[in-house]
């Protein structure tokens, strides 16, 4: 999925505006949330998944 998204970013001239964030320390996550303008979390529905509202939405809102 990431290569396709990166390709679209280049196509639309947004590659320098978007940061894909990998695993980070807790402090790194907070710093990233505080310095961001937009938070995007892609949602992939797994066949056996019953996961609903993710706590990360509340966490990012707090910062």
Helices and strands as residue ranges (DSSP letters): H 2-11, H 26-35, H 56-62
